[in-house]
Amino acid sequence: MADAETTAAAIALLDLCKAKRLMVATAESCTGGLVAGALTEIAGSSAVVDRGFVTYTNEAKHQMLGVPADTLTNFGAVSRDTAEAMVRGALGHASADIAVSVTGIAGPGGGSADKPVGLVHFSAGSRGGALIHRERRFGDIGRAEVRRRSVLEALAMLTEVAAGEQAKP
């Protein structure tokens, strides 16, 4: 069950996408489908949500989204390169106009000096060519809070991309 802030962000995105006739896809790792869940919790979301990919392992990122094995090997799952490859893969494997990807370390373990707990990479893009990336270092604030903040960031990025897209006829 999403909190009020998440629900409001999801409703605003759905309304914008409905008005512009845009379909959405998600590619999620550390959020485990929570972005898609926040959207589909809202009645009528089927007019906007095409599909969601939960790609927790590197193998899933490669198989389901086409993230190059070299990208995963050279940069790791938690990287700008992987986040951007994930969003391109979501657009390539879905019937969506816009997509978002989330990959990070929610904790409590799994972090390192280079990639600490709370590090999350996001990318959002569109078939029209838009592509944005954000890196957030939420810190070791607890797994649930890293995931909650990641969902909010992903919804904000989808909204930003949707706002820049032309309405479909």
C-alpha positions as CSV (number, residue, x, y, z in Angstrom):
1,M,0.0,0.0,0.0
2,A,1.5,3.3,-1.1
3,D,1.7,6.3,1.2
4,A,-0.2,9.6,0.4
5,E,2.8,11.2,-1.2
6,T,3.4,8.3,-3.5
7,T,-0.3,8.0,-4.4
8,A,-0.5,11.7,-5.2
9,A,2.6,11.5,-7.5
10,A,1.2,8.4,-9.2
11,I,-2.2,10.0,-9.8
12,A,-0.5,13.2,-11.2
13,L,1.6,11.1,-13.6
14,L,-1.4,8.9,-14.7
15,D,-3.5,12.0,-15.3
16,L,-0.7,13.6,-17.4
17,C,-0.2,10.4,-19.4
18,K,-3.9,10.0,-20.0
19,A,-4.2,13.5,-21.3
20,K,-1.3,13.0,-23.7
21,R,-2.2,9.3,-24.5
22,L,1.2,8.1,-23.4
23,M,1.9,4.5,-22.2
24,V,4.4,3.7,-19.5
25,A,6.8,0.9,-18.8
26,T,9.1,0.3,-15.7
27,A,12.3,-1.6,-15.4
28,E,13.1,-2.2,-11.7
29,S,15.7,-3.8,-9.7
30,C,16.0,-2.6,-6.0
31,T,12.4,-1.4,-6.0
32,G,11.2,-4.9,-7.0
33,G,8.1,-3.6,-8.9
34,L,7.1,-0.9,-6.4
35,V,7.0,1.8,-9.1
36,A,4.6,-0.3,-11.2
37,G,2.7,-1.2,-8.1
38,A,2.3,2.4,-7.1
39,L,0.8,3.1,-10.6
40,T,-1.4,0.1,-10.8
41,E,-2.8,0.7,-7.3
42,I,-4.8,3.6,-8.9
43,A,-8.1,2.6,-10.6
44,G,-7.9,3.3,-14.4
45,S,-4.2,2.9,-14.6
46,S,-4.5,0.3,-17.4
47,A,-5.1,3.2,-19.7
48,V,-1.5,4.2,-19.1
49,V,0.6,1.3,-17.7
50,D,1.8,-1.1,-20.4
51,R,4.1,-3.3,-18.3
52,G,6.8,-3.6,-15.7
53,F,10.0,-5.6,-15.7
54,V,11.4,-6.7,-12.3
55,T,15.0,-7.6,-13.2
56,Y,16.7,-8.2,-9.9
57,T,19.6,-10.3,-11.1
58,N,22.2,-9.4,-13.8
59,E,20.9,-12.4,-15.8
60,A,17.4,-11.0,-15.7
61,K,18.6,-7.5,-16.8
62,H,20.5,-9.2,-19.7
63,Q,17.7,-11.6,-20.7
64,M,14.6,-9.4,-20.3
65,L,15.9,-6.0,-21.1
66,G,19.0,-6.8,-23.3
67,V,21.4,-5.0,-21.0
68,P,24.8,-5.9,-22.5
69,A,26.8,-8.4,-20.5
70,D,29.8,-6.1,-21.0
71,T,28.0,-3.2,-19.4
72,L,27.2,-5.3,-16.3
73,T,30.7,-6.6,-16.1
74,N,32.5,-3.3,-16.7
75,F,30.2,-0.9,-14.7
76,G,28.2,-3.2,-12.5
77,A,24.4,-3.4,-12.0
78,V,24.4,-0.2,-9.9
79,S,25.6,2.3,-12.5
80,R,24.5,5.0,-14.9
81,D,25.4,2.8,-17.8
82,T,23.2,-0.1,-16.6
83,A,20.3,2.3,-15.7
84,E,20.3,3.8,-19.2
85,A,20.6,0.4,-20.8
86,M,17.6,-0.8,-18.7
87,V,15.4,2.1,-19.8
88,R,16.4,1.6,-23.5
89,G,15.6,-2.1,-23.0
90,A,12.2,-1.4,-21.5
91,L,11.3,0.8,-24.4
92,G,12.6,-1.8,-26.8
93,H,10.6,-4.7,-25.2
94,A,7.4,-2.9,-24.5
95,S,4.7,-1.0,-26.3
96,A,5.3,2.1,-24.1
97,D,6.1,5.7,-25.1
98,I,8.0,6.4,-21.9
99,A,9.9,4.3,-19.4
100,V,11.9,4.5,-16.2
101,S,14.6,2.3,-14.7
102,V,15.8,1.9,-11.1
103,T,18.9,0.0,-9.9
104,G,20.5,0.4,-6.6
105,I,21.5,-0.8,-3.2
106,A,18.6,-0.6,-0.7
107,G,20.5,-2.4,2.1
108,P,21.0,-3.1,4.8
109,G,23.9,-5.0,3.3
110,G,25.5,-5.1,-0.1
111,G,27.2,-1.8,-0.1
112,S,30.9,-1.0,-0.6
113,A,33.1,2.1,-0.4
114,D,32.5,2.8,-4.1
115,K,28.8,1.9,-4.0
116,P,27.4,2.5,-0.5
117,V,24.0,1.4,0.8
118,G,21.5,3.9,-0.4
119,L,23.1,4.5,-3.8
120,V,20.5,4.4,-6.6
121,H,20.8,5.1,-10.3
122,F,17.7,6.1,-12.3
123,S,17.1,6.7,-15.9
124,A,14.0,7.7,-17.8
125,G,13.4,8.1,-21.5
126,S,11.0,8.1,-24.4
127,R,10.6,6.8,-27.8
128,G,11.0,10.4,-28.9
129,G,14.7,10.3,-27.8
130,A,14.6,11.9,-24.3
131,L,17.0,10.2,-21.9
132,I,17.8,11.5,-18.4
133,H,19.8,10.0,-15.6
134,R,20.0,10.7,-11.9
135,E,22.1,9.3,-9.2
136,R,20.9,9.6,-5.6
137,R,22.8,8.7,-2.4
138,F,20.0,8.4,0.1
139,G,22.4,7.0,2.7
140,D,21.8,4.1,5.1
141,I,18.3,5.2,6.0
142,G,16.8,1.8,6.0
143,R,15.7,-0.5,3.2
144,A,12.0,0.6,3.2
145,E,12.9,4.3,3.1
146,V,15.4,3.9,0.3
147,R,12.8,2.0,-1.7
148,R,10.1,4.6,-0.9
149,R,12.3,7.5,-2.0
150,S,13.3,5.6,-5.1
151,V,9.7,5.2,-6.1
152,L,9.1,8.9,-5.7
153,E,12.2,9.8,-7.7
154,A,11.1,7.4,-10.5
155,L,7.6,8.8,-10.6
156,A,9.1,12.4,-10.7
157,M,11.4,11.4,-13.6
158,L,8.5,9.8,-15.6
159,T,6.5,13.0,-15.0
160,E,9.4,15.1,-16.3
161,V,9.8,13.0,-19.4
162,A,6.0,12.9,-20.0
163,A,5.8,16.7,-19.7
164,G,8.3,17.0,-22.5
165,E,6.5,14.7,-24.9
166,Q,3.9,15.7,-27.5
167,A,0.4,14.4,-27.0
168,K,-0.4,11.5,-29.3
169,P,-3.4,11.9,-31.6
